[in-house]
Amino acid sequence: MDTGLDTITSIKELCEELFMSQSTLLRLFRRFLGVSPHEYLEARRLAAARNLLKEGKSVTETALLTGFADTSAFIRLF
């Protein structure tokens, strides 16, 4: 998940790649990380975005590089 922040489009897609059900993935995430897969992915994307913004990347470029659908979605969450 950490290396493909810009390519993961859904939890369903991730489950298919890992050959497991959504409920199994959710249960494992909650047990070992204490958050849902969505919350984890969101936190990782925001952490990567902070670093890119510190490096001087534009908001638009940062949103695209971290896998947000559009700039406004990124700004709302950030």
Secondary structure, 3 states (H helix, E strand, C coil): CHHHCCCCCCHHHHHHHHCCCHHHHHHHHHHHHCCCHHHHHHHHHHHHHHHHHHCCCCHHHHHHHCCCCCHHHHHHHC
